[in-house]
Amino acid sequence: MIRSGCAVAGLFLVALLAPNQDANAATSPFLAMAGTWLGGGTITMATGLRERVRCRAAYGVAERGENLRLNLRCASDSYNFDLAGAVDYRGGAISGSWSEAAHNVAGTISGRASGDHIVAAANGNNFAASLSLTTHGNRQSVAIQPQGTSVTEVSITLNKQ
């Protein structure tokens, strides 16, 4: 159960890193994401149980805004995870990787950005999920649907501090 929770957290990490479609460095969404974000939401288990989750993210953005590094810490009643990741944005496409060292979980992400909306697929060690992310100003909404785990859905909202 911890492994599937970490995998879901990894997807959350990747979702947070996804930009909009403008490849121009001056308007890169990564630039607007730099700093600290706080928030939370719910994790829904296959049993129907829902848990609240609280998260804190710190984003580091490269000078031109095309690369982003993230450290993310989340906690619920059942899960605690500490993740790291890196994502690149090129011409509407996103690609990157994430890892959670405590549980030896890692994976990759790929997808497309259109305006303020992201649709992507994440894969890892015996893990797959679809995700959707929308960013409006200082607020992000993330929805994740893992396949084949004890977690069936993750819904999180973050606010920039």
C-alpha positions as CSV (number, residue, x, y, z in Angstrom):
1,M,0.0,0.0,0.0
2,I,2.9,2.4,0.7
3,R,4.4,1.7,-2.7
4,S,1.2,2.5,-4.5
5,G,0.9,5.7,-2.4
6,C,4.4,6.7,-3.4
7,A,3.7,6.0,-7.0
8,V,0.6,8.2,-6.8
9,A,2.7,10.9,-5.1
10,G,5.2,10.6,-8.0
11,L,2.4,11.3,-10.5
12,F,1.4,14.2,-8.4
13,L,4.9,15.5,-8.6
14,V,5.0,15.2,-12.3
15,A,1.7,16.8,-12.7
16,L,2.9,19.8,-10.8
17,L,5.8,20.2,-13.1
18,A,3.8,20.3,-16.3
19,P,3.6,23.6,-18.2
20,N,1.3,25.3,-20.7
21,Q,2.0,25.2,-24.4
22,D,3.9,28.5,-24.9
23,A,7.6,27.6,-25.5
24,N,8.8,31.2,-25.4
25,A,11.1,31.5,-22.3
26,A,9.7,35.0,-21.5
27,T,6.3,33.4,-20.9
28,S,7.3,30.0,-19.8
29,P,4.9,28.7,-17.1
30,F,7.9,27.4,-15.2
31,L,8.9,31.0,-14.4
32,A,5.5,31.7,-12.8
33,M,5.8,28.4,-10.8
34,A,9.1,29.3,-9.0
35,G,8.8,29.3,-5.3
36,T,6.7,27.6,-2.6
37,W,3.2,26.1,-3.1
38,L,0.9,24.7,-0.4
39,G,-2.4,22.9,-0.5
40,G,-4.2,19.6,-0.3
41,G,-7.0,17.4,-1.4
42,T,-8.1,13.8,-1.3
43,I,-6.9,10.3,-2.1
44,T,-9.6,7.8,-2.9
45,M,-8.8,4.1,-2.3
46,A,-10.2,1.1,-4.2
47,T,-12.2,0.3,-1.0
48,G,-14.0,3.7,-1.3
49,L,-12.1,5.2,1.7
50,R,-11.1,8.8,1.1
51,E,-8.2,10.5,2.9
52,R,-7.2,14.1,3.1
53,V,-3.6,14.9,2.0
54,R,-1.6,18.0,2.6
55,C,1.4,19.0,0.4
56,R,4.2,21.5,0.1
57,A,6.2,21.9,-3.1
58,A,9.4,23.9,-3.8
59,Y,10.2,24.7,-7.4
60,G,13.5,25.7,-8.8
61,V,13.4,27.1,-12.4
62,A,16.3,27.4,-14.8
63,E,17.1,30.9,-16.1
64,R,15.3,30.5,-19.4
65,G,12.3,28.8,-17.9
66,E,12.5,25.6,-20.0
67,N,13.5,23.3,-17.1
68,L,12.1,22.8,-13.7
69,R,13.3,20.9,-10.6
70,L,11.0,20.1,-7.7
71,N,11.0,18.8,-4.2
72,L,7.6,17.7,-2.9
73,R,6.5,16.5,0.5
74,C,3.0,15.2,1.1
75,A,1.3,13.5,4.1
76,S,-2.0,11.9,4.8
77,D,-3.2,9.5,7.5
78,S,-1.6,6.5,5.6
79,Y,1.1,8.1,3.4
80,N,4.2,10.2,3.8
81,F,6.4,10.8,0.7
82,D,9.4,12.9,-0.1
83,L,9.9,13.3,-3.9
84,A,12.3,14.8,-6.4
85,G,11.8,15.4,-10.1
86,A,12.9,17.2,-13.2
87,V,10.7,18.1,-16.2
88,D,11.5,19.7,-19.6
89,Y,9.2,21.6,-21.9
90,R,9.8,21.8,-25.7
91,G,7.3,23.0,-28.3
92,G,4.1,21.8,-26.5
93,A,5.6,18.5,-25.3
94,I,6.6,17.7,-21.7
95,S,8.9,14.9,-20.6
96,G,10.7,14.2,-17.4
97,S,11.4,11.9,-14.5
98,W,10.5,11.5,-10.8
99,S,11.8,9.4,-7.9
100,E,10.9,8.6,-4.3
101,A,14.0,7.2,-2.7
102,A,12.5,5.9,0.6
103,H,10.4,3.3,-1.3
104,N,12.7,2.9,-4.4
105,V,9.9,4.1,-6.7
106,A,10.7,6.0,-9.9
107,G,9.2,6.7,-13.3
108,T,8.9,8.9,-16.3
109,I,6.2,11.2,-17.7
110,S,5.3,12.4,-21.2
111,G,2.4,14.4,-22.5
112,R,1.1,17.6,-24.2
113,A,0.3,21.0,-23.0
114,S,-2.4,23.2,-24.6
115,G,-3.1,26.6,-23.1
116,D,-3.4,26.2,-19.3
117,H,-4.3,22.5,-19.5
118,I,-2.0,19.4,-19.4
119,V,-2.9,15.8,-20.4
120,A,-0.1,13.3,-19.7
121,A,0.7,9.6,-19.0
122,A,3.1,8.5,-16.2
123,N,4.8,5.2,-16.0
124,G,7.0,3.6,-13.4
125,N,7.9,0.3,-11.8
126,N,4.8,-1.8,-12.5
127,F,2.7,1.4,-12.5
128,A,0.8,3.5,-14.9
129,A,-1.6,6.5,-14.5
130,S,-3.3,9.3,-16.5
131,L,-3.3,12.8,-15.2
132,S,-4.8,16.2,-15.9
133,L,-3.6,19.6,-14.7
134,T,-5.0,23.0,-15.0
135,T,-3.2,26.2,-13.8
136,H,-5.0,29.5,-13.2
137,G,-2.7,32.2,-11.8
138,N,-1.6,31.2,-8.3
139,R,-3.8,28.1,-8.2
140,Q,-3.3,24.6,-9.6
141,S,-5.8,21.7,-9.9
142,V,-4.5,18.2,-10.4
143,A,-6.5,15.0,-11.1
144,I,-4.8,11.6,-11.3
145,Q,-6.2,8.2,-12.1
146,P,-3.8,5.4,-11.3
147,Q,-4.4,1.9,-12.8
148,G,-3.8,-1.3,-10.9
149,T,-3.1,0.1,-7.5
150,S,-5.0,0.4,-4.2
151,V,-5.5,4.1,-5.0
152,T,-8.1,4.9,-7.7
153,E,-8.1,8.7,-7.7
154,V,-6.2,11.7,-6.4
155,S,-7.5,15.3,-6.5
156,I,-5.3,18.1,-5.2
157,T,-5.4,21.9,-5.3
158,L,-2.2,24.0,-4.6
159,N,-1.9,27.7,-4.0
160,K,1.3,29.7,-4.6
161,Q,2.7,31.3,-1.4
